[in-house]
Amino acid sequence: MVAVDPLDHARALWLENGLPSELLSHLHLSRTPDNAIDSSFRIAHAAQTAVGLSGLAAAYFHHLRTGTIQDVSVDARHAILDISSELWYTVDGEMPTSSIWDPLAGIYKTKGDGYVRLHTNFPHHREGIIRLLDCEGTREAVQRELLTRNAIDFETQAAMAGMCVSAFRSFEEWDNHPQAIASLNTPPIALIKIGDAPHRETSSSVSSPLENIRVLDLCRVLSGPVCGRTLAAHGADVLLVTSPNLPALPLLDIDTSRGKRTTQLDLTCLSDRNILAGLVKDADVFLQAYRPGGLHDKGFGPEELARMRPGIVCANLTAYGWEGPWKDRRGFDSLVQTATGFNWAEAEAYAAFNGKPIDRKPAPRPFPLQALDHIGGHLLACGINAALAKQVTEGGSWEVRVSLAAVGQWLRSMGQLDPQAAFGDGRPLPPRSVPQHPEIAALTVLSREAVGDRHNASGPLRTMMGMSQSAILSRTPVRELEAPMGLNRHAPSWLPLRTGGAS
């Protein structure tokens, strides 16, 4: 097993985005990340690196605004627990008893010794799969029907219907896929200047890196929301905008909305689009995770945003990227893992650890957590902070691009561990329990239910214990004080700028 310096990948990605090398001496990563999680991939290393770069980019922007230099430290095990935060929170001392997964979601065998993964967490996706298979909505009925279908054919059929299915592939099969070929050289973070704007003004009076930075967060599920939560923890006014017409994911939303304010707008309605346009005019960051072009028809593509608000940062996250035949395909972490070869390679490593013959096509083995989503969210936050810093040094409007497939390629480039180190010496996640496991309890922080202007509390406000941010900034500790605990707690408006701070 080849040892990996945790700083190597951080240094490479930092410099690739044109950020100053002298700041890297202020990033401190623990040097024992490889076995911090039960996986053959260096998930802890990637998590620690992404979290560290996100924190360092925030510290750099703060330095440009105030002249203050500070250190950023990340522990690998804390980073692992951070990127599985949805597993650990409690509300009023109770942990959710239901799963974040829909009962139909998961891996199924198909015709000819194949497999597919279904993602059915949203009701319309679940109903669409049942309709395609023309069967009852039970796992047994879905499995019977899928045994008559070819995996690749059903993946294609589902994609054409706007559903979320991935066929199970090896790395070799993925590498020869047209989408992999089209996106081969896509970096995990891409910064693109999309318009001219004056240099961003600075002010030495701000007390946190993103104070007086206004963020519109139009994201759901995990990766984009994690990004927005991270920006809020560093002081940004993050306004989470969701649609009243779309289903919520309350078990995830309550964790990923910590530190944000929440409102709802129906973008199929002209009056609500006008409200969003008004918010854009005073926004610094527009964060969205729709498919490429998904908001363009509503007037909120990157070019339109740059014209509406010169100097804006447009942060965009997709499953498979901006080029290739799958650029418009819906996707989630678990689907990208299955499609791009990770579940196959993980299964082979686990079979080797157990001394079992490696089958021609092993049963898929997923990661023990949603690593691509969370790591992608922190890389997106890094890109946003880097773009804000470039506005100080260069001016302009910027687009930040992150795709889950490119995050996966970056993780893959770090190599695999020896199976014994991965599964014999690796540390599994702690049990989910109340009272919380001591390792979790030591790292959780208290958030109180936010009193929004649309919140009609009928009883005492709730309290939440959630996993703390694993990036430790030496001069500007993160803010983790409130949680909205609902998706429509606030009016669609910005908080007043703090006196003396430039926007």
VOGUFI-765068 format. One record per residue (C-alpha): residue in three letters; x, y, z negated. Coordinates in steps of 0.2 Angstrom, whole numbers, plus 2048, in hexadecimal, padded with zeros to 3 digits. Example, Ala and Ser with C-alpha at 12.3 -4.5 7.8 and 13.67 -1.06 7.14 Angstrom:
! VOGUFI-765068
ALA83E7EA7D9/SER8447FB7DC/
END
This chain:
! VOGUFI-765068
MET800800800/VAL807811805/ALA80781E7F8/VAL7FE82E7FD/ASP80283F7F5/PRO7F18477F1/LEU7F88587F8/ASP7FD852809/HIS7EB852811/ALA7E7862807/ARG7F686B80E/ALA7F3865820/LEU7E086A820/TRP7E487B817/LEU7F1880824/GLU7E787A833/ASN7DA88782F/GLY7E789582E/LEU7E789781B/PRO7F789E812/SER80389080D/GLU8088997FD/LEU7F78967F5/LEU7FA8837F6/SER8068847E7/HIS7F78897DD/LEU7ED8787E1/HIS7F086A7D4/LEU7E98597D8/SER7EC84A7CD/ARG7F783D7D5/THR7ED82D7D1/PRO7DE82E7DC/ASP7DF81E7E5/ASN7D68127D9/ALA7CA81F7D2/ILE7BC8177DB/ASP7B78057E0/SER7BB8067F2/SER7C88027FF/PHE7C8813806/ARG7D08227FD/ILE7C082A7F9/ALA7C78327E9/HIS7D58397F2/ALA7CA8417FF/ALA7BE8477F2/GLN7CB84F7E8/THR7D38577F7/ALA7C285E7FD/VAL7BD8647EC/GLY7CE86C7EA/LEU7CF8757FA/SER7BD87C7F7/GLY7C38837E7/LEU7D38897EE/ALA7CA8927FC/ALA7BF89A7EF/ALA7CE89F7E5/TYR7D68A67F4/PHE7C78B17F9/HIS7C78B77E7/HIS7D98BB7E8/LEU7D68C67F8/ARG7C88CF7EF/THR7D08D27DE/GLY7E38CE7E0/THR7E18C17D2/ILE7EA8B07D5/GLN7E58A17CC/ASP7E888E7CC/VAL7DB8807D2/SER7DC86F7CA/VAL7D285F7CE/ASP7D284F7C6/ALA7CF8407D2/ARG7C38367C6/HIS7B98467C2/ALA7B88497D5/ILE7B18387D8/LEU7A383B7CA/ASP7A084D7D2/ILE79D8457E3/SER7908397DC/SER7888477D1/GLU7768427D6/LEU7788327CC/TRP77C83A7BB/TYR7708487B7/THR7638487AA/VAL7548537A7/ASP74F856795/GLY75A847791/GLU75283B79D/MET7598337AD/PRO74E8307BC/THR74881E7BC/SER74581D7CF/SER75281B7DD/ILE7578297E8/TRP75581C7F6/ASP7448187FF/PRO7408067FD/LEU74180380F/ALA75280B811/GLY762800813/ILE76A7F281D/TYR7617E5827/LYS7667D7832/THR7627D7844/LYS7627CB853/GLY7727C4858/ASP77B7C5847/GLY77A7D8847/TYR7757E583A/VAL76D7F6839/ARG76B80382B/LEU75B80C829/HIS75981D821/THR74782081C/ASN74882C80D/PHE73C838816/PRO72A832818/HIS72A83782B/HIS73A82C82E/ARG73281E824/GLU72281F82E/GLY72B82083E/ILE73581083B/ILE726806836/ARG71D80D846/LEU72C808851/LEU72C7F684A/ASP7197F584A/CYS71A7EC839/GLU7147EE827/GLY71E7FA81C/THR7277ED811/ARG7397E8812/GLU7347D6816/ALA72A7DB825/VAL7377E782B/GLN7457DA82A/ARG73A7CD833/GLU7377D9841/LEU74A7DF842/LEU74F7CD844/THR7477CE855/ARG7507DE85A/ASN7627E1861/ALA76B7ED855/ILE7727F9862/ASP7617F986C/PHE7577FD85C/GLU76380B857/THR761813868/GLN74E811868/ALA74D819856/ALA75882785B/MET74D82B86A/ALA73E82C85E/GLY747837853/MET74A82A845/CYS75982683B/VAL76181583E/SER773810841/ALA77A800848/PHE7887F783E/ARG7997FA847/SER7AB7F6844/PHE7B9804845/GLU7BE7FC856/GLU7AC7FD85D/TRP7AA80F857/ASP7BA81485E/ASN7B480F86F/HIS7A381786D/PRO7A0826878/GLN79C831869/ALA7AC82C860/ILE7B6830870/ALA7AE841872/SER7B1846861/LEU7C283E85E/ASN7CC84E85A/THR7BE857850/PRO7C685E840/PRO7BD85C830/ILE7BB86F82E/ALA7BA87A83E/LEU7BA88D83C/ILE7B589784C/LYS7B48A984E/ILE7A38AD856/GLY7A28C0856/ASP7AB8D1851/ALA7A88D9841/PRO7B18E5835/HIS7BD8DE828/ARG7B48D9818/GLU7B68E680A/THR7BD8E07FA/SER7BB8E57E8/SER7C58E27D9/SER7B68E27CD/VAL7AF8D17D2/SER7B08C47C4/SER7AE8B47CE/PRO7B48AF7DF/LEU7A38B17E8/GLU79A8BE7DE/ASN78F8C97E9/ILE7908BC7F7/ARG77F8B87FD/VAL77B8A7804/LEU76C8A080E/ASP76C88D80B/LEU760884817/CYS766873813/ARG75E86380D/VAL764852807/LEU777852800/SER78585A80A/GLY77F86B80E/PRO77686D7FD/VAL7868687F4/CYS78F8757FE/GLY7828827F8/ARG78387C7E6/THR79687E7E6/LEU7958907ED/ALA7888947DF/ALA79488E7D2/HIS7A189A7D8/GLY7968A97D6/ALA78C8AA7E7/ASP7798AF7E7/VAL77389F7F0/LEU76189F7F6/LEU75B88E7FB/VAL74E88F808/THR74388080C/SER73387D815/PRO72387A80D/ASN71E86E81B/LEU72C862818/PRO72E85580B/ALA7398587FC/LEU74684C7F5/PRO7438517E3/LEU7508447DB/LEU75E84C7E6/ASP75785E7E7/ILE7578617D4/ASP76A85D7D3/THR7708657E3/SER7668757E0/ARG76F8797CF/GLY77488B7CF/LYS76A8917DE/ARG75989A7DF/THR74C8927EA/THR73E8987F5/GLN734891804/LEU731897815/ASP728890824/LEU733893833/THR72588E83F/CYS71C89E839/LEU7218AE840/SER71F8B8830/ASP72A8AC827/ARG7378AC835/ASN7378BF833/ILE73A8BE820/LEU7498B2823/ALA7508BF830/GLY74E8CC823/LEU7588C2817/VAL7658BF824/LYS7698D1826/ASP7708D2815/ALA7778C0814/ASP78A8BC814/VAL7888A9818/PHE77B89F821/LEU77C88D81D/GLN772880826/ALA77386D82A/TYR76686C838/ARG76C863848/PRO77686D854/GLY76A87A85C/GLY75C876850/LEU75A88884A/HIS75E89085B/ASP74D88F861/LYS747898852/GLY7548A6854/PHE7608A1847/GLY76F899851/PRO78089F84D/GLU7818AC85C/GLU7708B3857/LEU7758B4845/ALA7868BD849/ARG77C8CA853/MET76F8CC845/ARG77D8CD837/PRO78E8D183E/GLY79A8CA831/ILE7908BB82D/VAL7978A982A/CYS78C89C832/ALA79088B82A/ASN78987C833/LEU78986A82F/THR78485B83A/ALA78684883A/TYR79084584A/GLY796856850/TRP79486285E/GLU79985886D/GLY795847874/PRO78583D877/TRP78183C864/LYS78384F860/ASP77085185E/ARG76D841855/ARG766841843/GLY772839837/PHE776837824/ASP78583181A/SER77F81F819/LEU77C81F82C/VAL78C826831/GLN79581A826/THR78D80B82E/ALA78E812840/THR7A181783F/GLY7A8807838/PHE7AB80B825/ASN79E7FE81F/TRP7A67F082A/ALA7B87F5824/GLU7B37F5812/ALA7AA7E4813/GLU7BA7DD81B/ALA7C57E480C/TYR7B97DD7FF/ALA7B97CC807/ALA7CC7CC807/PHE7CC7D17F5/ASN7C17C27F1/GLY7CC7B67FB/LYS7BE7B2807/PRO7C07B081A/ILE7BB7C0823/ASP7AC7BD82E/ARG7AC7C2840/LYS79E7CE83B/PRO79D7D0827/ALA78E7D781F/PRO78F7EA81D/ARG7967F080D/PRO79280380A/PHE79C80F7FF/PRO7978107ED/LEU7928227EF/GLN78D82E7FC/ALA79F8337FF/LEU79E83B811/ASP78F84680B/HIS79884D7FC/ILE7A984F803/GLY7A2857812/GLY798864807/HIS7A98697FF/LEU7B286A80F/LEU7A4875815/ALA7A5880806/CYS7B8881809/GLY7B588781B/ILE7A8894815/ASN7B589B808/ALA7C289B815/ALA7B78A4822/LEU7B38B1814/ALA7C68B3811/LYS7C98B5824/GLN7BC8C3824/VAL7C78CD818/THR7D78CA822/GLU7D08CA834/GLY7BE8CF834/GLY7B18C783F/SER7A28BB83E/TRP7A68A983C/GLU79F89883E/VAL7A4889833/ARG7A187883A/VAL7A2867830/SER79B856836/LEU79984682C/ALA7A283C83A/ALA7B184883A/VAL7B2847827/GLY7B1834829/GLN7BF834835/TRP7CA83F829/LEU7C683281B/ARG7CB824827/SER7DC82D82B/MET7E182B819/GLY7E281881B/GLN7DB80A811/LEU7E1803800/ASP7E77F17FD/PRO7D77E77F8/GLN7DE7E37E7/ALA7E17F57E3/ALA7D07FA7EA/PHE7C57ED7E2/GLY7D07E57D5/ASP7D77F57CD/GLY7CA8017D3/ARG7BF80A7C6/PRO7AC8077C9/LEU7A08157C6/PRO79A8157B4/PRO78880E7B0/ARG77A81A7B1/SER77381B7A0/VAL76B825792/PRO77382A787/GLN78082D795/HIS790823797/PRO79E82C78D/GLU7A883079D/ILE7988387A5/ALA793841795/ALA7A5849793/LEU7A38517A5/THR7918577A5/VAL78B8697A2/LEU77B87079D/SER77087A7A9/ARG75F8827A3/GLU7508837AE/ALA7508937B7/VAL74289F7B4/GLY73E8A57C6/ASP7318B27CB/ARG7268A47D2/HIS7288997C3/ASN7188977B8/ALA71F88D7AA/SER7128857A0/GLY71D87E793/PRO72F87F78C/LEU73D88179A/ARG74687179D/THR75886E79B/MET7638647A7/MET77485B7A5/GLY77D85A7B5/MET78F8557BB/SER79B8647BA/GLN7A586B7C8/SER7B58617C9/ALA7BF8707D0/ILE7C687A7C1/LEU7CB88C7C5/SER7D78937B8/ARG7D08A57B8/THR7BE8A47BE/PRO7B58957B7/VAL7A688F7C1/ARG7948957BC/GLU7888867B8/LEU77B88E7AD/GLU76A88C7B6/ALA7608807C1/PRO7508857CA/MET7498737C8/GLY73D8777D6/LEU73D87C7E9/ASN73288C7E8/ARG7378957D8/HIS73C8A67DF/ALA7378B37EC/PRO7408B47FC/SER74C8C27F7/TRP75D8C67F2/LEU7638CA7E0/PRO76A8DC7DF/LEU77D8DD7E2/ARG7878DE7D2/THR78D8F07CF/GLY79F8F37D5/GLY7A08E37E0/ALA7A28E47F2/SER7968D87FC/
END
